[in-house]
Amino acid sequence: MQAVILAGGQGTRMHSLNADLPKPMLPVGGKPLLQHQVEWLKNFGISEIILLVNHQKEAIISFFADGEKFGIPISYYEEKIPLGTVGGVKAIENKIKDDFILLYGDVMVDIDLHRLQRFHTQKTSECTLVVHPNDHPHDSDLVEIDEEMKIVAFHPKPHNPARYYRNLVNAGVYLFAPSIFNFLKKDIKADFGKDIFPKIINQLKMVGYNTTEYLKDMGTPERLKKVNEDFLSGRIAAKNLIRKQKAIFLDRDGVLNEDSHLVSSVGELAIYPYSGSAVKKINDSNYLTIVVTNQSVIARGKISEEDLRVIHNKLDTVLGHDHAKLDAIYYCPHHPDKGFAGENSKYKIDCQCRKPKPGMLLDAANDFNIGLNESFFIGDADRDIEAGFRAGVTTVGVMTGKGMIGSKLRPDYFFRNLADAVDFIIDEPYRSIFDQVKKIVQKSGKKPFVISLAGNTRSGKSSLATYLLKRFVKENQSVLRINLDDWILHRKERKTFSVADSFQLPKLIADVEKILHGKTVELPGYSPHPSWEAIPATYRLKNESIVLIEGVVALADEKLRAFSDLRLFKQIKPSEQKKRFVEFYRWKGMDSESIETLYLNRKAGEYDIVEKHEQFADLVI
C-alpha cells in the first residue's frame, strides 16, 4: 500500500516557534514530526510515500531525499499554489496503483495500521475516515456514524444549540480506494472535510474507523508542547492498539448520572456535577473510559435505539463541556422476560450482553485489546459487580444510584461516588506504602509474614488492605486476609458501646491464634448494611506467604500485637472521619439525629480508644 502525506501547509500559527521551518519539520522528541510519520508508515509495511509539498519545500526534500536512509522510497509532488487540504491529490492520480492512505503532515499519529486496513477491507469501504472522540467537541467538526460504522452526516461547527451530538471527530487520517479521484478536481482549492466528504457521502461507501489511539494535530504552539510531553512520557506509543490497553469501565445510571429508573428521555438524564472532572481525570491517565450499560427500556418498548443514541449524545455533550470524553459506550437493549404490554419482542431474548453476564466487557476487550486483569469496573449494583468478577476486572462499588443496596456480593473496593473511586484508581495513594512494606517483607524472609493493619472506622484501611493484597498477588505472593469485622457482634447482641465487646476481643484473639497455627475457624460473618446478608467466613492458613490481619482492633491488645511481624496504622483527621461517618450512616438509612447520637457514643467507646493504638504501629499511614 502507498501513503500520501500533505506536507505543504504554511503553519502561520507556528511562526512564533520557528519561521524557518515548515510545520511538518517541527521537532517532536528531538526529530521532525514528519520523520515520525515516515517511520510509522514504514514499520507497518507501507511500500512507498508521496509527499505533497509547497511552503519551504527545500527543508523537507533535503532532509528526506529519496527515502533511502529511512528504508522506504519517497517521492514528491510540488503544489505551485496552495490548494487547501485536498492539495494536489488529484494531480498524482496516475501514481496511485490501489487503495492508499492519506494523512496531514501536522498530525502526530501512532495507530495500528494493520487493524485499520483490516477494517477497511471488511467493510468493503471506498473511503474510510479515522475518527475519535476529543476533549473539545463543542468547537470541532463532528462526524455521525450508524451502527454499521457507515458515515451518515457531517456536522460542522458552530453546532445547532438545540441538538445534542455524538463526540466523534475527523482525525485527519484517511484510507481511500482509487474511486475517490472521481470526486476530486485538479488545481481547485478544496478541503476534504468541508468540500468533498459532505457532497459524496451518498455516492460511495464511506465508513468511520473509531479508535482510542493517539492522533493529535500540532497546529498551535500549545498543542505541539502537549505532543512533545506525550511523546517523552511514552503515552503516544502506549496508546497504539498493538499494545495491551487498560480500561476503567463505568456503569451509566447511578454512576455517571442519577438513577431515575429507566431513563427514557433526554430530559431525564441528570448527570452528576463531578462526572465531567472524574472522566477527564481518566482521559488524562493511561486508562480508557468505557461505559457498559443495560438499557432494557428498548426491550420494554419505552424508547428506540435512535432515542437512546440521542440520550448518549447529551451525555457526550455535557461531558465535553468539561473537556471530558468517553472512548466508547456499549449498551444492551435486551431483556429476557416476555409477555408484557408494549414490549418490543425483537429485543426480548436471553442474550450474552446483559449484565450480570460479562459480554459487553469482553466485547470491549476484544475491540480495544484491553487487558482485563489490569482494568476496573465501577458500578452501583450487584449485576455490575458480578459482571466485573466474571470478566476478571477489579470491581468498585459506589454509594450513589442503587448504592449496592441489597447486594449479595462485595466489590473489591467501595467508595462514596465516581469521583472518589477515580481518584483512588488513578492516584494510587498507597503505592509508596506498598513499596515500603514489600522491602520489609523481602528483608525478613519469614513465611508466613504477618502484617497487622489497624485504624479507626472510615479511615480507608480496608481500601489499603485490598490494595496491599492485590499488589502482593500480582507479584506472585499468596495472601491470607483476616478481616476482623467478621467477629463483630450484631448490634442487638452488644451489651455496651465498648469496642472490645463489639469485636468479642477475647474470642477474636483466641481464634486468630488458632488460624496462625493452621486450624480452621468458621464465623457467621458481618454485614455492614442492613440490606446485605452476612457472608459466612472460613479461615485456614495453608501455604500463604503473607497473612494480613485488618480491622479496627488489630493493635488493641498486646497478645494480638505479638502475632505481627509488621504493624501498620491508618490515620485520619477527626473532622474527615466524622464526615465519612455521617455519609456512611446516611447510606445505611439513618436520620441525622440518630447518626449524631451514634457518633457521640462510638467516639467515647471506640474512636478515642482506637486512636491511641497508633503508638504501637511500626508505620503510620
C-alpha positions as CSV (number, residue, x, y, z in Angstrom):
1,M,0.0,0.0,0.0
2,Q,1.1,3.6,-0.8
3,A,0.9,6.6,1.5
4,V,0.3,10.2,0.7
5,I,1.3,13.0,3.1
6,L,0.1,16.5,2.7
7,A,3.1,18.5,3.8
8,G,2.6,21.8,2.1
9,G,0.9,23.9,4.7
10,Q,2.3,27.2,5.8
11,G,1.6,26.8,9.5
12,T,1.2,30.5,10.2
13,R,0.2,29.9,13.8
14,M,3.6,28.2,14.4
15,H,5.8,31.1,13.2
16,S,6.5,32.2,16.7
17,L,8.4,28.9,17.3
18,N,10.5,28.7,14.1
19,A,9.7,30.7,11.0
20,D,12.5,29.0,9.1
21,L,10.9,25.5,9.2
22,P,7.7,24.2,7.6
23,K,5.2,22.9,10.2
24,P,5.8,19.2,9.5
25,M,9.5,19.6,10.3
26,L,9.0,21.0,13.8
27,P,10.6,18.7,16.3
28,V,8.8,16.1,18.5
29,G,11.1,14.4,20.9
30,G,14.1,15.7,19.1
31,K,13.2,14.8,15.5
32,P,10.8,16.2,12.9
33,L,7.1,15.2,13.2
34,L,7.3,14.2,9.5
35,Q,10.0,11.7,10.3
36,H,7.8,10.1,13.0
37,Q,5.1,9.7,10.3
38,V,7.6,8.2,7.8
39,E,9.0,5.7,10.3
40,W,5.5,4.8,11.5
41,L,4.4,4.1,7.9
42,K,7.5,2.0,7.1
43,N,7.1,0.0,10.3
44,F,3.6,-1.0,9.2
45,G,4.7,-2.2,5.8
46,I,3.8,0.8,3.6
47,S,5.6,0.4,0.3
48,E,6.0,4.0,-0.9
49,I,5.4,7.5,0.4
50,I,4.5,10.5,-1.8
51,L,4.9,13.9,-0.1
52,L,2.9,16.8,-1.4
53,V,5.0,19.9,-0.7
54,N,4.9,23.7,-1.2
55,H,5.9,26.1,1.5
56,Q,9.6,25.8,2.4
57,K,9.7,22.5,0.5
58,E,13.6,22.6,0.4
59,A,13.8,21.8,4.1
60,I,11.7,18.7,3.6
61,I,13.3,17.4,0.3
62,S,16.9,17.9,1.5
63,F,16.1,16.0,4.8
64,F,14.3,13.0,3.3
65,A,15.8,12.9,-0.2
66,D,14.7,9.7,-1.9
67,G,14.0,8.0,1.4
68,E,16.9,5.6,1.1
69,K,18.3,6.4,4.6
70,F,14.8,5.7,6.0
71,G,14.3,2.4,4.2
72,I,11.3,3.4,2.1
73,P,11.0,5.1,-1.3
74,I,9.9,8.7,-1.1
75,S,8.9,10.9,-4.0
76,Y,7.4,14.4,-4.2
77,Y,4.8,16.5,-5.9
78,E,5.1,20.2,-5.6
79,E,1.9,22.4,-5.5
80,K,2.7,25.6,-7.3
81,I,0.0,27.3,-5.4
82,P,-1.6,26.2,-2.1
83,L,-4.7,24.1,-2.8
84,G,-6.2,23.5,0.6
85,T,-6.2,20.2,2.4
86,V,-7.1,18.3,-0.7
87,G,-3.9,19.7,-2.1
88,G,-2.5,18.2,-5.2
89,V,-4.0,14.8,-4.6
90,K,-5.9,14.8,-7.9
91,A,-2.6,15.6,-9.7
92,I,-0.9,12.4,-8.5
93,E,-3.8,10.1,-9.6
94,N,-1.6,8.4,-12.2
95,K,1.0,7.4,-9.5
96,I,-1.6,5.6,-7.3
97,K,-1.9,1.9,-8.0
98,D,-4.5,0.7,-5.5
99,D,-6.1,1.7,-2.1
100,F,-3.9,4.2,-0.3
101,I,-3.6,6.0,3.0
102,L,-3.6,9.8,3.2
103,L,-2.7,11.9,6.2
104,Y,-1.9,15.5,7.1
105,G,1.7,16.4,7.8
106,D,0.9,18.2,11.1
107,V,-0.8,15.2,12.8
108,M,1.1,13.1,15.3
109,V,-0.2,9.6,14.7
110,D,0.6,6.2,16.2
111,I,-2.1,3.7,15.4
112,D,-2.2,0.0,14.5
113,L,-2.3,0.5,10.7
114,H,-2.9,-3.3,10.1
115,R,-6.1,-3.1,12.2
116,L,-7.2,-0.1,10.1
117,Q,-6.5,-1.9,6.9
118,R,-8.5,-5.0,8.0
119,F,-11.4,-2.8,9.0
120,H,-11.3,-1.0,5.6
121,T,-11.3,-4.3,3.8
122,Q,-14.0,-6.0,5.9
123,K,-16.3,-3.0,5.4
124,T,-15.6,-3.0,1.6
125,S,-15.1,0.7,2.1
126,E,-14.1,3.1,-0.6
127,C,-13.4,6.0,1.9
128,T,-12.5,5.2,5.5
129,L,-12.1,8.1,7.8
130,V,-10.3,7.6,11.1
131,V,-12.5,9.2,13.8
132,H,-12.2,9.5,17.5
133,P,-13.8,11.4,20.5
134,N,-11.8,14.5,21.6
135,D,-11.8,16.8,24.6
136,H,-13.3,19.8,22.8
137,P,-16.3,18.5,20.7
138,H,-18.2,21.8,21.1
139,D,-15.7,23.6,18.8
140,S,-14.9,20.7,16.5
141,D,-16.4,19.5,13.2
142,L,-18.2,16.3,14.1
143,V,-19.0,13.1,12.2
144,E,-22.1,11.0,12.6
145,I,-22.0,7.2,12.0
146,D,-24.6,4.5,12.3
147,E,-24.4,1.0,13.9
148,E,-22.6,-0.4,10.9
149,M,-20.0,2.4,11.1
150,K,-21.3,4.0,7.9
151,I,-20.9,7.7,7.9
152,V,-24.3,9.3,7.6
153,A,-23.7,13.0,8.3
154,F,-21.1,15.7,8.9
155,H,-21.8,18.5,11.4
156,P,-19.5,21.5,11.0
157,K,-19.1,24.0,13.8
158,P,-20.8,26.0,15.1
159,H,-23.4,23.4,16.1
160,N,-27.1,23.8,16.5
161,P,-27.6,24.5,20.2
162,A,-31.0,22.8,20.1
163,R,-29.4,19.5,19.3
164,Y,-27.0,17.1,21.0
165,Y,-24.2,15.5,19.0
166,R,-22.1,12.4,19.5
167,N,-18.5,13.3,20.3
168,L,-16.8,12.0,17.2
169,V,-14.2,14.0,15.3
170,N,-12.5,13.5,11.9
171,A,-8.8,12.8,12.9
172,G,-7.3,13.7,9.5
173,V,-6.1,10.1,8.5
174,Y,-7.9,8.5,5.5
175,L,-7.8,5.2,3.7
176,F,-9.1,5.7,0.1
177,A,-9.9,3.5,-2.8
178,P,-8.9,5.0,-6.2
179,S,-12.5,5.8,-6.8
180,I,-12.1,8.9,-4.6
181,F,-10.3,10.5,-7.6
182,N,-13.7,10.7,-9.4
183,F,-14.8,13.3,-7.0
184,L,-11.6,15.5,-6.9
185,K,-10.9,18.3,-9.3
186,K,-7.4,19.2,-10.4
187,D,-6.0,22.6,-9.5
188,I,-9.1,23.5,-7.5
189,K,-8.6,24.6,-3.9
190,A,-10.7,22.5,-1.6
191,D,-10.9,20.8,1.8
192,F,-11.8,17.1,2.3
193,G,-13.8,17.7,5.4
194,K,-15.8,20.7,4.3
195,D,-15.9,20.5,0.5
196,I,-15.5,16.9,-0.5
197,F,-16.9,14.4,2.1
198,P,-20.3,16.1,2.7
199,K,-21.0,16.1,-1.1
200,I,-20.1,12.5,-1.7
201,I,-21.5,10.9,1.4
202,N,-24.2,9.0,-0.6
203,Q,-22.1,8.4,-3.7
204,L,-19.6,5.9,-2.4
205,K,-19.3,3.7,0.6
206,M,-17.8,5.9,3.4
207,V,-17.2,4.5,6.9
208,G,-15.7,5.7,10.2
209,Y,-12.9,3.8,11.9
210,N,-13.3,4.8,15.6
211,T,-10.2,4.4,17.6
212,T,-8.8,5.3,21.0
213,E,-5.2,5.5,19.7
214,Y,-3.1,8.7,19.6
215,L,-4.0,11.2,16.9
216,K,-3.3,14.8,17.6
217,D,-2.7,17.8,15.3
218,M,0.1,20.1,16.5
219,G,-1.2,23.2,14.7
220,T,-0.6,25.6,17.6
221,P,2.4,26.0,19.9
222,E,0.3,24.8,22.8
223,R,-0.6,21.5,21.0
224,L,3.0,21.0,19.9
225,K,4.1,21.3,23.6
226,K,1.4,18.7,24.6
227,V,2.5,16.3,21.8
228,N,6.1,16.6,23.0
229,E,5.1,15.9,26.6
230,D,3.1,12.8,25.5
231,F,5.9,11.5,23.3
232,L,8.5,11.9,26.1
233,S,6.2,10.2,28.7
234,G,5.7,7.2,26.4
235,R,1.9,7.9,26.2
236,I,1.9,8.1,22.4
237,A,3.4,4.6,21.9
238,A,1.4,3.1,24.8
239,K,-1.9,4.1,23.1
240,N,-1.2,2.0,20.0
241,L,-3.6,-1.0,20.0
242,I,-0.8,-3.4,19.2
243,R,-0.1,-3.0,22.9
244,K,-2.4,-4.1,25.7
245,Q,-4.6,-1.4,27.0
246,K,-6.3,-1.0,30.4
247,A,-9.7,0.5,31.0
248,I,-12.0,1.9,33.6
249,F,-15.4,0.5,32.8
250,L,-18.4,2.6,34.1
251,D,-22.0,1.7,34.6
252,R,-24.1,4.6,33.5
253,D,-27.2,5.1,35.6
254,G,-26.2,5.7,39.3
255,V,-22.5,6.2,38.4
256,L,-22.4,9.0,35.8
257,N,-25.9,10.2,36.2
258,E,-28.8,10.0,38.6
259,D,-30.7,6.7,38.5
260,S,-34.2,7.8,37.9
261,H,-35.2,4.2,37.0
262,L,-35.4,3.5,33.2
263,V,-34.2,6.9,31.8
264,S,-36.4,7.2,28.7
265,S,-35.9,10.8,27.5
266,V,-33.1,13.4,27.2
267,G,-34.7,15.5,29.9
268,E,-34.5,12.6,32.4
269,L,-30.7,12.3,32.1
270,A,-29.3,14.3,35.0
271,I,-25.5,14.0,35.1
272,Y,-23.7,14.2,38.4
273,P,-21.8,17.5,38.8
274,Y,-18.5,15.7,39.4
275,S,-18.8,13.3,36.5
276,G,-17.1,15.6,34.0
277,S,-14.0,16.1,36.1
278,A,-13.8,12.4,37.0
279,V,-14.0,11.3,33.4
280,K,-11.4,14.0,32.4
281,K,-9.1,12.5,35.0
282,I,-9.4,9.1,33.4
283,N,-8.8,10.6,30.0
284,D,-5.6,12.2,31.2
285,S,-4.3,8.8,32.5
286,N,-3.4,5.7,30.6
287,Y,-6.8,4.2,31.1
288,L,-9.6,4.0,28.5
289,T,-13.1,5.3,29.6
290,I,-15.8,2.8,28.5
291,V,-19.4,2.8,29.6
292,V,-21.2,-0.6,29.8
293,T,-24.9,-0.2,30.5
294,N,-28.1,-2.3,30.5
295,Q,-30.8,-0.4,28.6
296,S,-33.9,-2.6,28.8
297,V,-36.0,0.5,28.1
298,I,-35.6,-0.5,24.5
299,A,-36.9,-4.1,25.0
300,R,-39.7,-2.7,27.2
301,G,-40.8,-0.6,24.2
302,K,-40.3,2.8,26.0
303,I,-37.7,4.1,23.6
304,S,-36.0,3.1,20.3
305,E,-32.3,2.7,19.8
306,E,-32.3,6.0,18.0
307,D,-33.8,7.6,21.1
308,L,-31.0,6.1,23.2
309,R,-28.4,7.5,20.8
310,V,-29.8,11.0,21.4
311,I,-29.6,10.4,25.2
312,H,-26.0,9.3,24.8
313,N,-25.3,12.3,22.6
314,K,-26.4,14.5,25.5
315,L,-24.0,12.6,27.8
316,D,-21.2,13.2,25.3
317,T,-22.1,16.9,25.0
318,V,-22.3,17.6,28.7
319,L,-19.1,15.8,29.5
320,G,-17.5,17.7,26.6
321,H,-18.1,21.0,28.4
322,D,-15.6,19.7,31.0
323,H,-13.2,18.7,28.2
324,A,-14.0,15.0,29.0
325,K,-14.8,12.2,26.6
326,L,-16.0,8.6,26.6
327,D,-13.9,6.3,24.5
328,A,-16.8,4.0,23.9
329,I,-20.4,3.2,25.0
330,Y,-21.6,-0.4,25.0
331,Y,-25.3,-1.0,25.8
332,C,-27.5,-4.0,26.0
333,P,-31.1,-3.3,24.6
334,H,-32.4,-6.8,25.7
335,H,-34.5,-8.2,28.4
336,P,-35.2,-12.0,28.8
337,D,-38.7,-11.7,30.3
338,K,-41.6,-11.8,27.8
339,G,-45.3,-11.2,27.8
340,F,-45.7,-7.6,28.9
341,A,-47.8,-4.9,27.3
342,G,-45.9,-2.5,24.9
343,E,-42.8,-4.7,24.8
344,N,-40.6,-4.9,21.7
345,S,-40.4,-8.6,21.0
346,K,-37.3,-8.2,18.8
347,Y,-35.3,-7.5,22.0
348,K,-36.9,-9.9,24.3
349,I,-34.2,-12.5,24.3
350,D,-31.8,-14.2,26.7
351,C,-28.6,-12.5,25.4
352,Q,-24.9,-12.7,26.3
353,C,-24.5,-8.9,26.8
354,R,-27.0,-8.1,29.6
355,K,-25.2,-7.7,32.9
356,P,-24.5,-9.7,35.1
357,K,-23.2,-11.5,32.0
358,P,-19.8,-10.1,31.0
359,G,-20.5,-9.9,27.3
360,M,-20.1,-6.1,26.9
361,L,-16.8,-6.1,28.8
362,L,-15.5,-9.0,26.7
363,D,-16.5,-7.3,23.5
364,A,-14.8,-4.1,24.5
365,A,-11.7,-6.1,25.5
366,N,-11.6,-7.6,22.0
367,D,-12.3,-4.3,20.2
368,F,-9.6,-2.3,22.1
369,N,-7.1,-5.0,23.1
370,I,-7.8,-4.5,26.8
371,G,-6.0,-6.5,29.5
372,L,-8.9,-7.1,31.8
373,N,-6.7,-8.1,34.8
374,E,-5.3,-4.5,34.7
375,S,-8.8,-2.9,34.4
376,F,-11.6,-1.7,36.8
377,F,-15.3,-1.7,36.7
378,I,-17.2,1.0,38.7
379,G,-20.8,0.2,39.4
380,D,-23.7,0.7,41.8
381,A,-25.4,-2.7,41.8
382,D,-24.8,-6.5,42.1
383,R,-25.1,-7.1,38.4
384,D,-22.2,-4.7,37.8
385,I,-20.0,-6.4,40.4
386,E,-20.9,-9.9,39.1
387,A,-20.2,-8.9,35.5
388,G,-16.8,-7.5,36.7
389,F,-16.0,-10.6,38.6
390,R,-16.8,-12.8,35.6
391,A,-14.8,-10.7,33.3
392,G,-11.8,-10.7,35.6
393,V,-11.5,-7.0,36.4
394,T,-11.1,-5.3,39.7
395,T,-14.6,-4.2,40.9
396,V,-15.5,-0.9,42.6
397,G,-18.9,-0.2,44.2
398,V,-20.2,3.3,44.9
399,M,-22.9,4.6,47.3
400,T,-24.7,6.6,44.6
401,G,-27.6,5.3,42.5
402,K,-28.6,1.9,43.8
403,G,-25.7,2.2,46.2
404,M,-25.2,-1.6,46.3
405,I,-28.3,-1.8,48.5
406,G,-29.5,-5.3,48.9
407,S,-26.2,-6.6,47.5
408,K,-25.2,-10.2,47.9
409,L,-21.7,-9.6,46.5
410,R,-18.9,-7.5,47.9
411,P,-16.9,-5.4,45.4
412,D,-13.1,-5.3,45.8
413,Y,-13.4,-1.6,46.7
414,F,-16.2,0.6,47.9
415,F,-16.3,4.4,47.7
416,R,-18.7,7.3,48.1
417,N,-19.0,8.1,44.4
418,L,-17.3,8.1,41.0
419,A,-15.0,11.0,41.8
420,D,-13.6,9.2,44.9
421,A,-13.2,5.9,43.0
422,V,-11.4,7.5,40.1
423,D,-9.1,9.5,42.5
424,F,-8.1,6.2,44.2
425,I,-7.5,4.3,41.0
426,I,-5.5,7.0,39.2
427,D,-3.6,8.5,42.1
428,E,-2.7,5.1,43.7
429,P,-2.2,6.8,47.1
430,Y,-0.8,3.7,48.7
431,R,1.8,2.9,46.0
432,S,4.7,4.1,48.2
433,I,3.4,2.3,51.2
434,F,3.3,-1.0,49.3
435,D,6.9,-0.4,48.2
436,Q,8.0,0.1,51.9
437,V,6.1,-2.9,53.1
438,K,7.4,-5.0,50.3
439,K,11.0,-4.2,51.2
440,I,10.4,-5.1,54.8
441,V,8.8,-8.4,53.9
442,Q,11.7,-9.3,51.5
443,K,14.3,-8.4,54.0
444,S,12.7,-10.5,56.7
445,G,12.4,-13.7,54.6
446,K,9.9,-15.0,57.2
447,K,7.0,-17.2,56.0
448,P,4.3,-16.5,56.7
449,F,5.0,-12.9,57.3
450,V,2.2,-11.4,59.4
451,I,1.1,-7.8,58.8
452,S,-1.5,-6.1,61.1
453,L,-3.4,-3.1,59.9
454,A,-5.4,-1.0,62.3
455,G,-7.2,2.4,62.3
456,N,-10.5,4.0,63.0
457,T,-13.6,3.2,61.1
458,R,-13.9,5.0,57.8
459,S,-10.2,5.8,57.8
460,G,-9.6,3.9,54.5
461,K,-7.8,0.9,56.0
462,S,-10.0,-1.6,54.1
463,S,-9.0,0.0,50.8
464,L,-5.4,0.0,51.9
465,A,-5.7,-3.7,52.8
466,T,-7.2,-4.6,49.4
467,Y,-4.5,-2.6,47.6
468,L,-1.7,-4.4,49.5
469,L,-3.3,-7.8,48.9
470,K,-3.7,-7.2,45.2
471,R,-0.2,-5.8,44.7
472,F,1.3,-8.8,46.5
473,V,-0.7,-11.2,44.5
474,K,0.5,-9.5,41.3
475,E,4.0,-10.3,42.5
476,N,3.1,-14.0,42.9
477,Q,2.8,-13.8,46.7
478,S,-0.1,-15.7,48.2
479,V,-2.0,-13.8,50.9
480,L,-4.5,-14.8,53.6
481,R,-6.5,-11.8,54.6
482,I,-8.2,-12.0,58.0
483,N,-11.0,-9.4,58.2
484,L,-11.6,-8.7,61.9
485,D,-15.1,-7.3,61.1
486,D,-16.2,-10.9,60.8
487,W,-16.0,-11.1,64.7
488,I,-18.3,-8.1,65.2
489,L,-21.5,-8.9,67.2
490,H,-24.8,-7.9,65.8
491,R,-26.0,-4.7,67.4
492,K,-28.8,-6.4,69.2
493,E,-26.2,-8.7,70.9
494,R,-23.9,-5.9,72.1
495,K,-24.2,-5.1,75.8
496,T,-22.1,-1.9,75.7
497,F,-20.6,0.6,73.1
498,S,-17.2,-0.8,74.0
499,V,-15.1,-1.7,71.0
500,A,-13.6,-4.7,72.8
501,D,-17.1,-6.0,73.5
502,S,-18.3,-5.3,69.9
503,F,-15.4,-7.3,68.5
504,Q,-15.6,-10.1,71.1
505,L,-11.9,-9.4,71.7
506,P,-11.0,-12.5,73.8
507,K,-12.6,-14.8,71.3
508,L,-11.1,-12.9,68.4
509,I,-7.6,-13.3,69.9
510,A,-8.0,-17.0,70.5
511,D,-9.4,-17.5,67.0
512,V,-6.5,-15.6,65.3
513,E,-4.1,-17.7,67.3
514,K,-5.8,-20.9,66.0
515,I,-5.7,-19.7,62.4
516,L,-2.0,-18.9,62.7
517,H,-1.4,-22.4,64.0
518,G,-3.1,-23.9,60.9
519,K,-6.5,-24.6,62.5
520,T,-9.9,-23.8,60.8
521,V,-12.1,-21.1,62.2
522,E,-15.6,-20.6,60.9
523,L,-17.7,-17.4,61.6
524,P,-21.2,-16.2,60.6
525,G,-19.7,-13.0,59.1
526,Y,-20.8,-9.4,59.4
527,S,-22.9,-7.2,57.2
528,P,-22.0,-3.5,57.0
529,H,-25.5,-2.6,55.6
530,P,-29.0,-3.7,56.9
531,S,-30.0,-4.9,53.5
532,W,-26.8,-7.0,53.0
533,E,-26.8,-10.6,54.0
534,A,-23.8,-11.6,56.1
535,I,-21.4,-13.8,54.2
536,P,-20.1,-16.7,56.3
537,A,-16.3,-16.7,56.6
538,T,-13.9,-19.7,56.9
539,Y,-10.3,-19.0,57.8
540,R,-7.5,-21.5,57.5
541,L,-3.8,-20.9,56.9
542,K,-2.4,-23.1,54.2
543,N,0.7,-22.2,52.4
544,E,0.2,-18.5,52.2
545,S,3.4,-16.5,52.4
546,I,1.7,-13.4,53.9
547,V,-1.1,-13.0,56.5
548,L,-2.8,-9.7,56.5
549,I,-4.8,-9.0,59.7
550,E,-7.1,-6.0,59.1
551,G,-9.5,-4.3,61.4
552,V,-10.2,-1.6,64.0
553,V,-8.8,-3.6,66.8
554,A,-5.8,-5.1,65.1
555,L,-3.4,-3.4,67.5
556,A,-5.8,-3.3,70.5
557,D,-4.3,-6.0,72.7
558,E,-0.7,-6.9,73.5
559,K,-1.2,-10.5,72.6
560,L,-2.8,-9.6,69.3
561,R,0.1,-7.3,68.5
562,A,2.6,-10.0,69.3
563,F,1.2,-12.1,66.4
564,S,2.5,-9.4,63.9
565,D,5.8,-9.0,62.2
566,L,4.8,-5.6,60.9
567,R,2.2,-3.3,62.5
568,L,0.5,-0.6,60.4
569,F,-1.9,2.1,61.5
570,K,-4.2,4.1,59.0
571,Q,-4.5,7.6,60.3
572,I,-7.4,10.0,59.6
573,K,-8.2,13.5,60.8
574,P,-11.2,13.5,63.2
575,S,-13.1,16.0,61.1
576,E,-12.7,13.9,58.0
577,Q,-13.6,10.8,59.9
578,K,-16.8,12.3,61.1
579,K,-17.7,13.5,57.6
580,R,-17.2,10.0,56.2
581,F,-19.1,8.5,59.2
582,V,-22.1,10.7,58.5
583,E,-22.1,9.8,54.8
584,F,-21.8,6.1,55.6
585,Y,-24.7,6.0,58.0
586,R,-26.9,8.1,55.7
587,W,-26.2,5.4,53.1
588,K,-27.3,2.9,55.7
589,G,-30.6,4.7,56.0
590,M,-30.2,6.5,59.4
591,D,-31.6,10.0,60.0
592,S,-29.3,12.9,61.1
593,E,-30.3,12.9,64.7
594,S,-29.7,9.1,65.1
595,I,-26.3,9.5,63.3
596,E,-25.2,12.2,65.7
597,T,-26.2,10.2,68.8
598,L,-24.4,7.1,67.5
599,Y,-21.3,9.1,66.7
600,L,-21.0,10.5,70.2
601,N,-21.5,7.1,71.7
602,R,-18.9,5.5,69.4
603,K,-16.5,8.3,69.9
604,A,-16.2,7.6,73.6
605,G,-16.4,3.8,73.4
606,E,-14.3,3.2,70.3
607,Y,-12.8,6.1,68.3
608,D,-10.9,7.8,71.1
609,I,-9.6,4.4,72.2
610,V,-8.6,3.2,68.8
611,E,-6.8,6.5,68.0
612,K,-4.3,5.7,70.9
613,H,-3.3,2.4,69.1
614,E,-1.2,4.5,66.7
615,Q,1.6,4.4,69.3
616,F,2.0,0.7,68.7
617,A,2.5,0.9,65.0
618,D,5.8,0.5,63.1
619,L,4.4,2.5,60.2
620,V,1.7,5.2,60.3
621,I,-0.1,6.0,57.1
